[in-house]
Amino acid sequence: MKQRGRHRRRRRGQALRATLAGTALALTAAATLISTSQATGSNSPGGLTALRSSSAAQQLRLHENLTSRDTLDTLSGNMGGNVGVDGVLDDTDHAMRNTADCTAGERAALPVEPTATRAYCWDDADARTGQWQPRSVTTSGDADGSGRWGTRPVILAGWTHRDGQAAAPTRDEGLARIAFVDATDPDALTYRWVLLVAPRSGGKDFTAVHSGLGGMAWYQDKLIVTAAHGEGLLVFDLHRLLRADVDSGAVGRVGDGYSAAGYRYVLPAIGSYDPEGGACTRGRDRAVPCFGSLSLDRTTAPDSLVATEAAGGRSERTRVWRYAFSTAAYRTGLLADAQGHVDAVEAYSTKGTGVSGVLSHRAAGHETRWYAVRPSDSRARHGSLWRQTGHGAEAATCTADQSHACWGLGTGSLSYWQRTGELWTLTDTTAQRVLYAVPLSSVDGSLD
């Protein structure tokens, strides 16, 4: 039965290109009805302004706090040992729908210009739940230059608990889970949920991690995500995925076993990066910024983690910056400076506001380009994708009235898969949730 289902998904996947082409035509026709006054991103964010003062640098400085190896080994030993990424992917229990199986509403969330070349929708329950919201994406294209983790291409999608119902337990608000997506067969993606947790009691127990997951970047064997309320970053080791052996609503030790709120797998944090300047503050240029989105840049030397400030008011400027990854063999996937201090190596401000995703990339023969997603004020309208340098900004124009509302509907963070040249992102609106890829060359072509 499982094999026949896989064959059906392959046949449906063969219609991908034709479906996307038809969708692009339909969306382009619909986009001509959007007026310039309605479209977000009609006003250019302008060029980037470098931040070079010592006070600006101090605001971005982080302190590294790593959990002891003994604590992590104790938890792993108590839970039967590490299963790793392959252990999770060998046990996937959800199937993504190919574009041909997505609803018309889901396809309408795709970008108008440039068009997606690959797009997938979640299974019905995850597509429509009001309790969880997709926020960020990273891939094995970030983790390794080969584009694979072991033998498989993998996509990680971060979701956070956002249940607005008054009867919902407050302890669940902000719970963070990640979909581990096996992308080996591009016509039959499958996934499994993993709950993020933090060790406690010397590794004898764990508790749930609360995070908005606005940003996430997978580099080598480490996964770095934004912490709760943008207060710094959390670090996870992809070798330390563990299996819970008790199926209950509890999180942590239950009797002689471990439970993870009904999830079979957990990923425990191995440390954090906390702002040295104290608590973050939204919307004040001279304050410690709250982290918004994250992405990886493999075109710098060394590779770097790119961050953007969490969205503030529409009148506030937004800061974007980067930290260098360590090149020391014993600090794989960690940020620079073994002394525990992490300084931004580059920082800018932009007039672009409400940024939900940012990516930095330097192509041969060009200066570094920064790509920023700006959602619409209305969740019913497409957002815009701007390319910025120190000299100015460009965005695609996709309507007869010169509107820039061309990007996806309610899109989150960005991730660049260097080996394939694809820019990956996802949309977050209930019943219009799509995971999709657009060639970065197509993005540049639409801007040029």
Phi, psi and omega in degrees: 000315180298321180293319178297321179298320179296321179295322178297320179295324178296316181296319179294327182291339180293342180272007187302307184298315181296320181295315180298320179297316178295321178298316181301317180296317181294318182291322179298319178296318181293326184294336181294348180273352182276130179270159180300323181293335181276334192277132173285145177090004178296329178268125184293139175283354178073188181281166178279142177250121182293139176254111187241356183287155179294327179293322178296320180294320181296325180295335184262358185286139181241158174241131182274132177230107183256139176288144183296147179298324180299318179298315181293320179292325178297314179297316179299316180296319180293334183258016173089011177095163183284139179259339178071175181296319181297324179298323178288315183291335176287352185233031180294145183227009176233148177242134175277150178267136175287168186305322181296336181262354176288153178285166177299323179295321178293316179295331180292344179279349181290157180295151179275315181210119357283165183273154179287144175258342174220137180208141182220149177241152183284167178296165192304317183295316181287331180291332189246354182297139175265357183273336184234146182229125176290137186231324190211164182214145171210165187219171174293348172291333171282317187296320187215144181298337179287342183085002182233156170250104190073245180254359189240141166283136186227142174240134175248130179237124183266130178237147178235150182283122182224066182267112182275003182286137183297331183277354183290140178297130181295336180293339181277339184298126179086004174303146185238131177224157182232133173274117174270108188256122175275111183256024181301313177259108183297347178261000184208069178285137176231159182210164177222141179276142177230131181270135177276132181223172177229132179297152175212167179054045177066022179095002179278349183208172172213162178230162182289144173271136176250123182204143174285345179051037177296336179218151183200134178219130180256117180226121186054236182262009183248146174242124179247129181229160175287140180279178180301135178060020178074014182279073178087202187228153174245148183239137179231152178251118184291349174281345189255033172290135186234157181252129175279143183247005176237128180260098179207175180281353181284160175236115180122200183288132178228105183064237179264006181231195183225138180239151183224051177055036179092351178274146182278333185235149176230154175235108183278140177293143177252359180168187181210162171239112185252141178299130179287339182276004180100197184297143179284156180224132180278140168077021176230117187300330184262010180259169174292124184283149171275136181289135175258271180250166178227156171201172182248139176240111178267004181264002175261168177230110357286178176302154186222156175262124181259136182228154173228154179288141177300146184304129175250213178288159182293346180263356184268145172285158181244138177262141172231144184202176180218150172242144179275143174278150179292146175257002179286133184299330182274003179235047182300131176075003180259158180284162190295164175082096180291352179280358177099358179253139179231119181251144174294137180263353180195138181209145180218164168237155181219152176285352178294130182242161178066026185293129180252350179199146180216145179217140176243137182204138177240112178273156180304131178084003181232158170284168180298133179247139178249126181252126184234131177267130177236105179295163177285157172297331178254131181288357178267357183241151179292153176267194181228154177240117182254142172252123186236148169224188176289350185259344182160196183214148176227151173218152179295147175248120189238008182229164181295335181261019175069029176286153177253014181280068190249340186278184184294170182268113178064047183277153180256222187291167182245149176216132182256122178267097192299320184294326181261347182076017185262142172259120183254145174201181178214160178256156189241359184284131180306134181070004174224043184264116183227137171258122186215164181230142176228131176302134179297330177296327177289323176299310179297323179296322179291334179274327182278000000 
